[in-house]
Protein backbone atom coordinates (compact mmCIF):
# COMPACT_ATOMS: atom_id res chain seq x y z
CA UNK A 1 0.00 0.00 0.00
CA UNK A 2 2.93 2.26 0.82
CA UNK A 3 4.30 1.54 -2.63
CA UNK A 4 1.01 2.55 -4.24
CA UNK A 5 0.97 5.72 -2.18
CA UNK A 6 4.51 6.61 -3.30
CA UNK A 7 3.59 5.97 -6.92
CA UNK A 8 0.52 8.17 -6.49
CA UNK A 9 2.64 10.94 -5.01
CA UNK A 10 5.15 10.60 -7.88
CA UNK A 11 2.34 10.84 -10.44
CA UNK A 12 0.96 13.87 -8.64
CA UNK A 13 4.40 15.52 -8.62
CA UNK A 14 4.86 14.78 -12.32
CA UNK A 15 1.47 16.29 -13.11
CA UNK A 16 2.33 19.36 -11.04
CA UNK A 17 5.69 19.73 -12.81
CA UNK A 18 3.97 19.37 -16.16
CA UNK A 19 1.39 22.00 -15.21
CA UNK A 20 4.15 24.32 -14.01
CA UNK A 21 6.05 23.89 -17.28
CA UNK A 22 2.89 24.60 -19.28
CA UNK A 23 2.22 27.70 -17.18
CA UNK A 24 5.80 28.88 -17.68
CA UNK A 25 5.48 28.35 -21.44
CA UNK A 26 2.21 30.26 -21.50
CA UNK A 27 3.74 33.10 -19.50
CA UNK A 28 6.68 33.18 -21.91
CA UNK A 29 4.28 33.36 -24.87
CA UNK A 30 2.34 36.16 -23.19
CA UNK A 31 5.54 38.11 -22.51
CA UNK A 32 6.83 37.60 -26.06
CA UNK A 33 3.44 38.55 -27.44
CA UNK A 34 3.49 41.73 -25.40
CA UNK A 35 6.90 42.64 -26.83
CA UNK A 36 5.51 42.58 -30.38
CA UNK A 37 3.19 45.53 -30.98
CA UNK A 38 1.06 45.45 -34.13
CA UNK A 39 -0.02 48.82 -35.55
CA UNK A 40 -2.35 48.92 -38.54
CA UNK A 41 -2.21 51.93 -40.88
CA UNK A 42 -5.65 52.73 -42.27
CA UNK A 43 -7.11 55.58 -44.29
CA UNK A 44 -8.34 56.57 -47.73
CA UNK A 45 -6.12 56.44 -50.80
CA UNK A 46 -3.52 59.19 -51.17
CA UNK A 47 -3.61 60.11 -47.47
CA UNK A 48 0.12 59.55 -46.90
CA UNK A 49 0.16 56.13 -45.21
CA UNK A 50 2.89 54.68 -47.39
CA UNK A 51 5.03 57.77 -46.87
CA UNK A 52 4.97 57.08 -43.14
CA UNK A 53 6.14 53.50 -43.77
CA UNK A 54 9.03 54.82 -45.88
CA UNK A 55 9.95 57.22 -43.08
CA UNK A 56 10.11 54.29 -40.64
CA UNK A 57 12.45 52.44 -42.99
CA UNK A 58 14.75 55.46 -43.10
CA UNK A 59 14.62 56.04 -39.34
CA UNK A 60 14.65 52.48 -38.00
CA UNK A 61 16.14 50.12 -40.63
CA UNK A 62 19.05 49.99 -43.08
CA UNK A 63 17.06 51.97 -45.64
CA UNK A 64 16.73 50.88 -49.26
CA UNK A 65 18.66 48.39 -51.37
CA UNK A 66 20.27 49.24 -54.72
CA UNK A 67 17.50 47.35 -56.51
CA UNK A 68 14.90 49.43 -54.68
CA UNK A 69 16.73 52.64 -55.60
CA UNK A 70 16.56 51.67 -59.28
CA UNK A 71 12.84 50.89 -58.92
CA UNK A 72 12.22 54.22 -57.20
CA UNK A 73 14.14 55.96 -59.99
CA UNK A 74 11.60 54.61 -62.47
CA UNK A 75 8.72 55.52 -60.15
CA UNK A 76 9.93 59.11 -59.78
CA UNK A 77 10.41 59.44 -63.53
CA UNK A 78 6.87 58.13 -63.98
CA UNK A 79 5.64 60.66 -61.39
CA UNK A 80 7.48 63.44 -63.23
CA UNK A 81 5.96 62.61 -66.61
CA UNK A 82 2.59 62.14 -64.91
CA UNK A 83 2.75 65.71 -63.60
CA UNK A 84 3.48 66.99 -67.12
CA UNK A 85 0.50 64.98 -68.34
CA UNK A 86 -1.77 66.62 -65.74
CA UNK A 87 -0.50 70.06 -66.80
CA UNK A 88 -1.39 69.24 -70.42
CA UNK A 89 -4.85 68.15 -69.23
CA UNK A 90 -5.12 71.35 -67.21
CA UNK A 91 -4.38 73.42 -70.32
CA UNK A 92 -7.33 71.74 -72.05
CA UNK A 93 -9.56 71.95 -68.97
CA UNK A 94 -8.92 75.68 -68.48
CA UNK A 95 -9.16 76.30 -72.24
CA UNK A 96 -5.79 78.03 -72.29
CA UNK A 97 -4.82 79.19 -75.77
CA UNK A 98 -2.12 76.98 -77.29
CA UNK A 99 -0.04 78.46 -80.14
CA UNK A 100 0.17 76.28 -83.23
CA UNK A 101 3.88 75.60 -82.70
CA UNK A 102 3.11 74.18 -79.21
CA UNK A 103 0.00 72.15 -80.00
CA UNK A 104 1.62 68.92 -81.21
CA UNK A 105 3.78 68.42 -78.09
CA UNK A 106 1.02 69.53 -75.69
CA UNK A 107 -1.30 66.96 -77.29
CA UNK A 108 1.34 64.25 -76.93
CA UNK A 109 1.73 64.93 -73.21
CA UNK A 110 -2.05 64.84 -72.82
CA UNK A 111 -2.79 61.68 -74.79
CA UNK A 112 0.41 59.62 -75.14
CA UNK A 113 2.64 60.74 -72.28
CA UNK A 114 4.01 57.24 -71.54
CA UNK A 115 6.23 57.59 -74.63
CA UNK A 116 8.39 60.07 -72.71
CA UNK A 117 9.51 57.67 -69.98
CA UNK A 118 12.96 56.93 -71.44
CA UNK A 119 15.01 59.37 -69.39
CA UNK A 120 18.26 57.94 -70.80
CA UNK A 121 17.34 59.32 -74.22
CA UNK A 122 18.72 62.86 -74.64
CA UNK A 123 16.02 63.66 -77.20
CA UNK A 124 13.30 62.86 -74.64
CA UNK A 125 14.91 65.18 -72.09
CA UNK A 126 15.04 67.95 -74.71
CA UNK A 127 11.33 67.47 -75.46
CA UNK A 128 10.48 67.63 -71.74
CA UNK A 129 12.46 70.88 -71.33
CA UNK A 130 10.87 72.25 -74.50
CA UNK A 131 7.38 71.50 -73.14
CA UNK A 132 8.20 73.23 -69.84
CA UNK A 133 9.32 76.36 -71.74
CA UNK A 134 5.97 76.81 -73.54
CA UNK A 135 3.85 79.87 -72.81
CA UNK A 136 0.73 77.72 -72.42
CA UNK A 137 2.51 75.62 -69.77
CA UNK A 138 3.68 78.75 -67.96
CA UNK A 139 0.10 80.06 -67.94
CA UNK A 140 -1.21 76.74 -66.59
CA UNK A 141 1.43 76.72 -63.84
CA UNK A 142 0.21 80.14 -62.73
CA UNK A 143 -3.24 78.60 -62.18
CA UNK A 144 -2.26 75.38 -60.41
CA UNK A 145 -5.05 75.73 -57.86
CA UNK A 146 -7.65 75.41 -60.64
CA UNK A 147 -6.89 71.85 -61.73
CA UNK A 148 -5.58 68.61 -60.24
CA UNK A 149 -1.86 68.04 -59.86
CA UNK A 150 -0.22 65.31 -57.75
CA UNK A 151 1.05 66.49 -54.36
CA UNK A 152 4.70 65.86 -55.21
CA UNK A 153 4.76 67.99 -58.39
CA UNK A 154 6.38 71.07 -56.82
CA UNK A 155 9.11 68.94 -55.28
CA UNK A 156 9.84 67.11 -58.54
CA UNK A 157 10.03 70.33 -60.53
CA UNK A 158 12.28 71.95 -57.92
CA UNK A 159 14.64 68.96 -58.25
CA UNK A 160 14.43 68.76 -62.07
CA UNK A 161 18.14 69.34 -62.59
CA UNK A 162 19.03 66.18 -60.63
CA UNK A 163 16.08 64.02 -61.65
CA UNK A 164 16.68 64.60 -65.38
CA UNK A 165 20.39 63.77 -65.12
CA UNK A 166 21.71 60.54 -66.72
CA UNK A 167 22.40 57.78 -64.17
CA UNK A 168 20.28 59.59 -61.56
CA UNK A 169 19.69 57.61 -58.35
CA UNK A 170 17.15 58.83 -55.79
CA UNK A 171 18.07 60.14 -52.36
CA UNK A 172 16.09 59.18 -49.25
CA UNK A 173 14.21 62.50 -49.52
CA UNK A 174 13.35 61.76 -53.17
CA UNK A 175 11.96 58.37 -52.15
CA UNK A 176 9.81 60.01 -49.48
CA UNK A 177 8.21 62.10 -52.26
CA UNK A 178 7.71 59.18 -54.67
CA UNK A 179 4.06 58.29 -55.20
CA UNK A 180 2.43 54.97 -56.08
CA UNK A 181 -0.94 53.48 -55.17
CA UNK A 182 -0.68 50.82 -52.46
CA UNK A 183 -2.26 47.50 -53.36
CA UNK A 184 -2.30 44.47 -51.11
CA UNK A 185 -0.64 44.38 -47.69
CA UNK A 186 2.83 45.71 -46.89
CA UNK A 187 4.56 45.60 -43.54
CA UNK A 188 7.74 46.59 -41.77
CA UNK A 189 9.04 45.40 -38.39
CA UNK A 190 11.53 47.44 -36.39
CA UNK A 191 12.76 47.89 -32.84
CA UNK A 192 11.46 50.69 -30.64
CA UNK A 193 12.85 50.78 -27.12
CA UNK A 194 12.16 47.33 -25.60
CA UNK A 195 9.49 46.43 -28.14
CA UNK A 196 9.19 45.31 -31.74
CA UNK A 197 6.79 47.39 -33.81
CA UNK A 198 5.02 45.61 -36.65
CA UNK A 199 3.63 48.37 -38.87
CA UNK A 200 1.18 47.22 -41.55
CA UNK A 201 0.08 49.32 -44.52
CA UNK A 202 -2.92 48.40 -46.67
CA UNK A 203 -4.35 49.94 -49.83
CA UNK A 204 -6.88 52.72 -49.25
CA UNK A 205 -8.88 52.42 -52.47
CA UNK A 206 -12.43 51.13 -52.07
CA UNK A 207 -11.56 47.94 -53.93
CA UNK A 208 -8.76 47.27 -51.42
CA UNK A 209 -10.75 47.83 -48.21
CA UNK A 210 -12.42 44.44 -48.11
CA UNK A 211 -8.94 42.94 -47.54
CA UNK A 212 -8.46 44.91 -44.32
CA UNK A 213 -10.33 42.43 -42.13
CA UNK A 214 -7.56 39.86 -42.66
CA UNK A 215 -5.19 42.20 -40.78
CA UNK A 216 -7.41 42.85 -37.72
CA UNK A 217 -6.16 39.95 -35.61
CA UNK A 218 -4.03 40.93 -32.56
CA UNK A 219 -3.89 44.61 -33.50
CA UNK A 220 -2.73 46.90 -30.69
CA UNK A 221 -3.54 50.20 -32.39
CA UNK A 222 -5.10 51.77 -35.45
CA UNK A 223 -3.12 54.63 -36.94
CA UNK A 224 -5.68 56.36 -39.15
CA UNK A 225 -4.26 58.84 -41.66
CA UNK A 226 -6.33 61.52 -43.38
CA UNK A 227 -5.22 64.11 -45.91
CA UNK A 228 -6.26 67.55 -44.66
CA UNK A 229 -5.91 68.88 -48.20
CA UNK A 230 -8.49 66.51 -49.73
CA UNK A 231 -11.49 68.63 -48.67
CA UNK A 232 -12.03 69.91 -52.23
CA UNK A 233 -11.42 66.60 -54.03
CA UNK A 234 -13.74 63.87 -55.27
CA UNK A 235 -13.33 60.12 -55.04
CA UNK A 236 -11.63 58.62 -58.09
CA UNK A 237 -14.04 55.66 -57.96
CA UNK A 238 -17.12 57.88 -57.54
CA UNK A 239 -16.79 61.62 -58.37
CA UNK A 240 -20.09 62.34 -56.57
CA UNK A 241 -18.44 61.60 -53.18
CA UNK A 242 -16.18 64.13 -51.48
CA UNK A 243 -12.89 62.58 -50.33
CA UNK A 244 -13.04 64.13 -46.87
CA UNK A 245 -16.60 62.87 -46.36
CA UNK A 246 -15.50 59.39 -47.43
CA UNK A 247 -12.58 59.50 -45.00
CA UNK A 248 -14.88 60.49 -42.11
CA UNK A 249 -17.35 57.70 -42.95
CA UNK A 250 -14.50 55.19 -43.15
CA UNK A 251 -13.08 56.37 -39.83
CA UNK A 252 -16.49 55.92 -38.19
CA UNK A 253 -16.81 52.39 -39.61
CA UNK A 254 -13.38 51.41 -38.29
CA UNK A 255 -13.89 53.05 -34.89
CA UNK A 256 -17.03 51.00 -34.27
CA UNK A 257 -15.81 47.80 -35.91
CA UNK A 258 -16.27 45.06 -33.25
CA UNK A 259 -12.88 43.52 -34.10
CA UNK A 260 -11.13 46.81 -33.27
CA UNK A 261 -13.12 47.86 -30.22
CA UNK A 262 -10.17 47.32 -27.83
CA UNK A 263 -7.59 49.04 -30.03
CA UNK A 264 -6.01 52.39 -29.35
CA UNK A 265 -7.03 54.87 -32.07
CA UNK A 266 -4.55 57.49 -33.26
CA UNK A 267 -5.61 60.05 -35.87
CA UNK A 268 -2.98 61.70 -38.08
CA UNK A 269 -4.29 64.85 -39.75
CA UNK A 270 -1.71 64.77 -42.52
CA UNK A 271 -0.48 67.11 -45.28
CA UNK A 272 -0.71 70.17 -43.08
CA UNK A 273 1.66 72.07 -45.39
CA UNK A 274 -0.51 71.50 -48.46
CA UNK A 275 -3.64 72.29 -46.45
CA UNK A 276 -2.27 75.67 -45.37
CA UNK A 277 -1.33 76.57 -48.95
CA UNK A 278 -4.65 75.43 -50.40
CA UNK A 279 -6.73 77.42 -47.91
CA UNK A 280 -5.40 80.64 -49.48
CA UNK A 281 -7.01 79.77 -52.82
CA UNK A 282 -9.80 77.30 -52.02
CA UNK A 283 -11.93 78.35 -49.01
CA UNK A 284 -12.92 75.48 -46.73
CA UNK A 285 -16.44 76.86 -46.33
CA UNK A 286 -17.05 76.33 -50.05
CA UNK A 287 -17.23 72.60 -49.26
CA UNK A 288 -18.16 72.78 -45.55
CA UNK A 289 -20.57 75.73 -45.11
CA UNK A 290 -20.60 75.23 -41.32
CA UNK A 291 -17.03 76.54 -41.24
CA UNK A 292 -18.07 79.94 -42.63
CA UNK A 293 -19.73 80.96 -39.35
CA UNK A 294 -16.55 80.17 -37.45
CA UNK A 295 -14.39 82.38 -39.68
CA UNK A 296 -16.39 85.62 -39.35
CA UNK A 297 -14.33 87.02 -36.49
CA UNK A 298 -10.92 85.45 -36.99
CA UNK A 299 -7.80 86.93 -38.54
CA UNK A 300 -6.06 85.40 -41.54
CA UNK A 301 -3.20 84.37 -39.24
CA UNK A 302 -5.52 82.17 -37.22
CA UNK A 303 -7.56 80.87 -40.18
CA UNK A 304 -5.30 77.85 -40.68
CA UNK A 305 -5.45 76.82 -37.01
CA UNK A 306 -9.23 77.28 -36.99
CA UNK A 307 -9.57 75.19 -40.14
CA UNK A 308 -7.46 72.37 -38.65
CA UNK A 309 -9.57 72.43 -35.49
CA UNK A 310 -12.77 72.30 -37.55
CA UNK A 311 -11.62 69.23 -39.53
CA UNK A 312 -10.37 67.59 -36.33
CA UNK A 313 -13.84 67.93 -34.77
CA UNK A 314 -15.45 66.40 -37.86
CA UNK A 315 -13.53 63.21 -37.07
CA UNK A 316 -13.73 63.34 -33.29
CA UNK A 317 -17.49 63.82 -33.66
CA UNK A 318 -17.89 60.11 -34.42
CA UNK A 319 -16.99 59.38 -30.78
CA UNK A 320 -20.14 59.66 -28.66
CA UNK A 321 -19.97 60.53 -24.95
CA UNK A 322 -21.41 57.18 -23.87
CA UNK A 323 -18.71 55.40 -25.87
CA UNK A 324 -16.00 56.69 -23.51
CA UNK A 325 -13.05 55.92 -25.82
CA UNK A 326 -10.18 58.28 -26.43
CA UNK A 327 -8.93 59.29 -29.88
CA UNK A 328 -5.37 60.62 -29.90
CA UNK A 329 -4.73 63.22 -32.61
CA UNK A 330 -1.64 64.69 -34.26
CA UNK A 331 -1.28 67.21 -37.09
CA UNK A 332 1.44 65.92 -39.40
CA UNK A 333 3.47 66.36 -42.54
CA UNK A 334 4.48 62.85 -43.62
CA UNK A 335 7.27 64.12 -45.91
CA UNK A 336 8.98 65.86 -42.96
CA UNK A 337 11.23 63.24 -41.35
CA UNK A 338 11.76 65.14 -38.09
CA UNK A 339 8.03 65.75 -37.66
CA UNK A 340 7.20 62.08 -38.24
CA UNK A 341 10.02 60.88 -35.98
CA UNK A 342 8.68 62.99 -33.10
CA UNK A 343 4.99 62.25 -33.67
CA UNK A 344 5.46 58.52 -34.26
CA UNK A 345 7.57 58.29 -31.10
CA UNK A 346 4.74 59.92 -29.14
CA UNK A 347 2.28 57.55 -30.81
CA UNK A 348 4.29 54.47 -29.81
CA UNK A 349 4.51 55.72 -26.22
CA UNK A 350 0.70 55.93 -26.12
CA UNK A 351 0.25 52.47 -27.64
CA UNK A 352 2.80 50.82 -25.36
CA UNK A 353 1.32 52.47 -22.27
CA UNK A 354 -2.17 51.32 -23.23
CA UNK A 355 -0.88 47.79 -23.85
CA UNK A 356 0.67 47.67 -20.39
CA UNK A 357 -2.53 49.04 -18.83
CA UNK A 358 -4.64 46.36 -20.55
CA UNK A 359 -2.18 43.71 -19.36
CA UNK A 360 -2.58 44.96 -15.77
CA UNK A 361 1.06 46.00 -15.48
CA UNK A 362 0.45 49.66 -14.53
C-alpha positions as CSV (number, residue, x, y, z in Angstrom):
1,X,0.0,0.0,0.0
2,X,2.9,2.3,0.8
3,X,4.3,1.5,-2.6
4,X,1.0,2.6,-4.2
5,X,1.0,5.7,-2.2
6,X,4.5,6.6,-3.3
7,X,3.6,6.0,-6.9
8,X,0.5,8.2,-6.5
9,X,2.6,10.9,-5.0
10,X,5.2,10.6,-7.9
11,X,2.3,10.8,-10.4
12,X,1.0,13.9,-8.6
13,X,4.4,15.5,-8.6
14,X,4.9,14.8,-12.3
15,X,1.5,16.3,-13.1
16,X,2.3,19.4,-11.0
17,X,5.7,19.7,-12.8
18,X,4.0,19.4,-16.2
19,X,1.4,22.0,-15.2
20,X,4.2,24.3,-14.0
21,X,6.0,23.9,-17.3
22,X,2.9,24.6,-19.3
23,X,2.2,27.7,-17.2
24,X,5.8,28.9,-17.7
25,X,5.5,28.3,-21.4
26,X,2.2,30.3,-21.5
27,X,3.7,33.1,-19.5
28,X,6.7,33.2,-21.9
29,X,4.3,33.4,-24.9
30,X,2.3,36.2,-23.2
31,X,5.5,38.1,-22.5
32,X,6.8,37.6,-26.1
33,X,3.4,38.5,-27.4
34,X,3.5,41.7,-25.4
35,X,6.9,42.6,-26.8
36,X,5.5,42.6,-30.4
37,X,3.2,45.5,-31.0
38,X,1.1,45.4,-34.1
39,X,0.0,48.8,-35.5
40,X,-2.4,48.9,-38.5
41,X,-2.2,51.9,-40.9
42,X,-5.7,52.7,-42.3
43,X,-7.1,55.6,-44.3
44,X,-8.3,56.6,-47.7
45,X,-6.1,56.4,-50.8
46,X,-3.5,59.2,-51.2
47,X,-3.6,60.1,-47.5
48,X,0.1,59.5,-46.9
49,X,0.2,56.1,-45.2
50,X,2.9,54.7,-47.4
51,X,5.0,57.8,-46.9
52,X,5.0,57.1,-43.1
53,X,6.1,53.5,-43.8
54,X,9.0,54.8,-45.9
55,X,9.9,57.2,-43.1
56,X,10.1,54.3,-40.6
57,X,12.4,52.4,-43.0
58,X,14.7,55.5,-43.1
59,X,14.6,56.0,-39.3
60,X,14.7,52.5,-38.0
61,X,16.1,50.1,-40.6
62,X,19.0,50.0,-43.1
63,X,17.1,52.0,-45.6
64,X,16.7,50.9,-49.3
65,X,18.7,48.4,-51.4
66,X,20.3,49.2,-54.7
67,X,17.5,47.4,-56.5
68,X,14.9,49.4,-54.7
69,X,16.7,52.6,-55.6
70,X,16.6,51.7,-59.3
71,X,12.8,50.9,-58.9
72,X,12.2,54.2,-57.2
73,X,14.1,56.0,-60.0
74,X,11.6,54.6,-62.5
75,X,8.7,55.5,-60.1
76,X,9.9,59.1,-59.8
77,X,10.4,59.4,-63.5
78,X,6.9,58.1,-64.0
79,X,5.6,60.7,-61.4
80,X,7.5,63.4,-63.2
81,X,6.0,62.6,-66.6
82,X,2.6,62.1,-64.9
83,X,2.8,65.7,-63.6
84,X,3.5,67.0,-67.1
85,X,0.5,65.0,-68.3
86,X,-1.8,66.6,-65.7
87,X,-0.5,70.1,-66.8
88,X,-1.4,69.2,-70.4
89,X,-4.8,68.1,-69.2
90,X,-5.1,71.4,-67.2
91,X,-4.4,73.4,-70.3
92,X,-7.3,71.7,-72.1
93,X,-9.6,72.0,-69.0
94,X,-8.9,75.7,-68.5
95,X,-9.2,76.3,-72.2
96,X,-5.8,78.0,-72.3
97,X,-4.8,79.2,-75.8
98,X,-2.1,77.0,-77.3
99,X,0.0,78.5,-80.1
100,X,0.2,76.3,-83.2
101,X,3.9,75.6,-82.7
102,X,3.1,74.2,-79.2
103,X,0.0,72.2,-80.0
104,X,1.6,68.9,-81.2
105,X,3.8,68.4,-78.1
106,X,1.0,69.5,-75.7
107,X,-1.3,67.0,-77.3
108,X,1.3,64.2,-76.9
109,X,1.7,64.9,-73.2
110,X,-2.0,64.8,-72.8
111,X,-2.8,61.7,-74.8
112,X,0.4,59.6,-75.1
113,X,2.6,60.7,-72.3
114,X,4.0,57.2,-71.5
115,X,6.2,57.6,-74.6
116,X,8.4,60.1,-72.7
117,X,9.5,57.7,-70.0
118,X,13.0,56.9,-71.4
119,X,15.0,59.4,-69.4
120,X,18.3,57.9,-70.8
121,X,17.3,59.3,-74.2
122,X,18.7,62.9,-74.6
123,X,16.0,63.7,-77.2
124,X,13.3,62.9,-74.6
125,X,14.9,65.2,-72.1
126,X,15.0,67.9,-74.7
127,X,11.3,67.5,-75.5
128,X,10.5,67.6,-71.7
129,X,12.5,70.9,-71.3
130,X,10.9,72.3,-74.5
131,X,7.4,71.5,-73.1
132,X,8.2,73.2,-69.8
133,X,9.3,76.4,-71.7
134,X,6.0,76.8,-73.5
135,X,3.8,79.9,-72.8
136,X,0.7,77.7,-72.4
137,X,2.5,75.6,-69.8
138,X,3.7,78.8,-68.0
139,X,0.1,80.1,-67.9
140,X,-1.2,76.7,-66.6
141,X,1.4,76.7,-63.8
142,X,0.2,80.1,-62.7
143,X,-3.2,78.6,-62.2
144,X,-2.3,75.4,-60.4
145,X,-5.0,75.7,-57.9
146,X,-7.6,75.4,-60.6
147,X,-6.9,71.8,-61.7
148,X,-5.6,68.6,-60.2
149,X,-1.9,68.0,-59.9
150,X,-0.2,65.3,-57.7
151,X,1.1,66.5,-54.4
152,X,4.7,65.9,-55.2
153,X,4.8,68.0,-58.4
154,X,6.4,71.1,-56.8
155,X,9.1,68.9,-55.3
156,X,9.8,67.1,-58.5
157,X,10.0,70.3,-60.5
158,X,12.3,72.0,-57.9
159,X,14.6,69.0,-58.3
160,X,14.4,68.8,-62.1
161,X,18.1,69.3,-62.6
162,X,19.0,66.2,-60.6
163,X,16.1,64.0,-61.7
164,X,16.7,64.6,-65.4
165,X,20.4,63.8,-65.1
166,X,21.7,60.5,-66.7
167,X,22.4,57.8,-64.2
168,X,20.3,59.6,-61.6
169,X,19.7,57.6,-58.4
170,X,17.1,58.8,-55.8
171,X,18.1,60.1,-52.4
172,X,16.1,59.2,-49.3
173,X,14.2,62.5,-49.5
174,X,13.4,61.8,-53.2
175,X,12.0,58.4,-52.2
176,X,9.8,60.0,-49.5
177,X,8.2,62.1,-52.3
178,X,7.7,59.2,-54.7
179,X,4.1,58.3,-55.2
180,X,2.4,55.0,-56.1
181,X,-0.9,53.5,-55.2
182,X,-0.7,50.8,-52.5
183,X,-2.3,47.5,-53.4
184,X,-2.3,44.5,-51.1
185,X,-0.6,44.4,-47.7
186,X,2.8,45.7,-46.9
187,X,4.6,45.6,-43.5
188,X,7.7,46.6,-41.8
189,X,9.0,45.4,-38.4
190,X,11.5,47.4,-36.4
191,X,12.8,47.9,-32.8
192,X,11.5,50.7,-30.6
193,X,12.9,50.8,-27.1
194,X,12.2,47.3,-25.6
195,X,9.5,46.4,-28.1
196,X,9.2,45.3,-31.7
197,X,6.8,47.4,-33.8
198,X,5.0,45.6,-36.7
199,X,3.6,48.4,-38.9
200,X,1.2,47.2,-41.5
201,X,0.1,49.3,-44.5
202,X,-2.9,48.4,-46.7
203,X,-4.3,49.9,-49.8
204,X,-6.9,52.7,-49.2
205,X,-8.9,52.4,-52.5
206,X,-12.4,51.1,-52.1
207,X,-11.6,47.9,-53.9
208,X,-8.8,47.3,-51.4
209,X,-10.7,47.8,-48.2
210,X,-12.4,44.4,-48.1
211,X,-8.9,42.9,-47.5
212,X,-8.5,44.9,-44.3
213,X,-10.3,42.4,-42.1
214,X,-7.6,39.9,-42.7
215,X,-5.2,42.2,-40.8
216,X,-7.4,42.9,-37.7
217,X,-6.2,39.9,-35.6
218,X,-4.0,40.9,-32.6
219,X,-3.9,44.6,-33.5
220,X,-2.7,46.9,-30.7
221,X,-3.5,50.2,-32.4
222,X,-5.1,51.8,-35.5
223,X,-3.1,54.6,-36.9
224,X,-5.7,56.4,-39.1
225,X,-4.3,58.8,-41.7
226,X,-6.3,61.5,-43.4
227,X,-5.2,64.1,-45.9
228,X,-6.3,67.6,-44.7
229,X,-5.9,68.9,-48.2
230,X,-8.5,66.5,-49.7
231,X,-11.5,68.6,-48.7
232,X,-12.0,69.9,-52.2
233,X,-11.4,66.6,-54.0
234,X,-13.7,63.9,-55.3
235,X,-13.3,60.1,-55.0
236,X,-11.6,58.6,-58.1
237,X,-14.0,55.7,-58.0
238,X,-17.1,57.9,-57.5
239,X,-16.8,61.6,-58.4
240,X,-20.1,62.3,-56.6
241,X,-18.4,61.6,-53.2
242,X,-16.2,64.1,-51.5
243,X,-12.9,62.6,-50.3
244,X,-13.0,64.1,-46.9
245,X,-16.6,62.9,-46.4
246,X,-15.5,59.4,-47.4
247,X,-12.6,59.5,-45.0
248,X,-14.9,60.5,-42.1
249,X,-17.4,57.7,-42.9
250,X,-14.5,55.2,-43.2
251,X,-13.1,56.4,-39.8
252,X,-16.5,55.9,-38.2
253,X,-16.8,52.4,-39.6
254,X,-13.4,51.4,-38.3
255,X,-13.9,53.1,-34.9
256,X,-17.0,51.0,-34.3
257,X,-15.8,47.8,-35.9
258,X,-16.3,45.1,-33.3
259,X,-12.9,43.5,-34.1
260,X,-11.1,46.8,-33.3
261,X,-13.1,47.9,-30.2
262,X,-10.2,47.3,-27.8
263,X,-7.6,49.0,-30.0
264,X,-6.0,52.4,-29.4
265,X,-7.0,54.9,-32.1
266,X,-4.6,57.5,-33.3
267,X,-5.6,60.0,-35.9
268,X,-3.0,61.7,-38.1
269,X,-4.3,64.9,-39.8
270,X,-1.7,64.8,-42.5
271,X,-0.5,67.1,-45.3
272,X,-0.7,70.2,-43.1
273,X,1.7,72.1,-45.4
274,X,-0.5,71.5,-48.5
275,X,-3.6,72.3,-46.4
276,X,-2.3,75.7,-45.4
277,X,-1.3,76.6,-48.9
278,X,-4.7,75.4,-50.4
279,X,-6.7,77.4,-47.9
280,X,-5.4,80.6,-49.5
281,X,-7.0,79.8,-52.8
282,X,-9.8,77.3,-52.0
283,X,-11.9,78.3,-49.0
284,X,-12.9,75.5,-46.7
285,X,-16.4,76.9,-46.3
286,X,-17.0,76.3,-50.0
287,X,-17.2,72.6,-49.3
288,X,-18.2,72.8,-45.6
289,X,-20.6,75.7,-45.1
290,X,-20.6,75.2,-41.3
291,X,-17.0,76.5,-41.2
292,X,-18.1,79.9,-42.6
293,X,-19.7,81.0,-39.3
294,X,-16.5,80.2,-37.4
295,X,-14.4,82.4,-39.7
296,X,-16.4,85.6,-39.3
297,X,-14.3,87.0,-36.5
298,X,-10.9,85.5,-37.0
299,X,-7.8,86.9,-38.5
300,X,-6.1,85.4,-41.5
301,X,-3.2,84.4,-39.2
302,X,-5.5,82.2,-37.2
303,X,-7.6,80.9,-40.2
304,X,-5.3,77.9,-40.7
305,X,-5.5,76.8,-37.0
306,X,-9.2,77.3,-37.0
307,X,-9.6,75.2,-40.1
308,X,-7.5,72.4,-38.7
309,X,-9.6,72.4,-35.5
310,X,-12.8,72.3,-37.6
311,X,-11.6,69.2,-39.5
312,X,-10.4,67.6,-36.3
313,X,-13.8,67.9,-34.8
314,X,-15.5,66.4,-37.9
315,X,-13.5,63.2,-37.1
316,X,-13.7,63.3,-33.3
317,X,-17.5,63.8,-33.7
318,X,-17.9,60.1,-34.4
319,X,-17.0,59.4,-30.8
320,X,-20.1,59.7,-28.7
321,X,-20.0,60.5,-24.9
322,X,-21.4,57.2,-23.9
323,X,-18.7,55.4,-25.9
324,X,-16.0,56.7,-23.5
325,X,-13.0,55.9,-25.8
326,X,-10.2,58.3,-26.4
327,X,-8.9,59.3,-29.9
328,X,-5.4,60.6,-29.9
329,X,-4.7,63.2,-32.6
330,X,-1.6,64.7,-34.3
331,X,-1.3,67.2,-37.1
332,X,1.4,65.9,-39.4
333,X,3.5,66.4,-42.5
334,X,4.5,62.8,-43.6
335,X,7.3,64.1,-45.9
336,X,9.0,65.9,-43.0
337,X,11.2,63.2,-41.3
338,X,11.8,65.1,-38.1
339,X,8.0,65.8,-37.7
340,X,7.2,62.1,-38.2
341,X,10.0,60.9,-36.0
342,X,8.7,63.0,-33.1
343,X,5.0,62.2,-33.7
344,X,5.5,58.5,-34.3
345,X,7.6,58.3,-31.1
346,X,4.7,59.9,-29.1
347,X,2.3,57.5,-30.8
348,X,4.3,54.5,-29.8
349,X,4.5,55.7,-26.2
350,X,0.7,55.9,-26.1
351,X,0.2,52.5,-27.6
352,X,2.8,50.8,-25.4
353,X,1.3,52.5,-22.3
354,X,-2.2,51.3,-23.2
355,X,-0.9,47.8,-23.8
356,X,0.7,47.7,-20.4
357,X,-2.5,49.0,-18.8
358,X,-4.6,46.4,-20.5
359,X,-2.2,43.7,-19.4
360,X,-2.6,45.0,-15.8
361,X,1.1,46.0,-15.5
362,X,0.5,49.7,-14.5
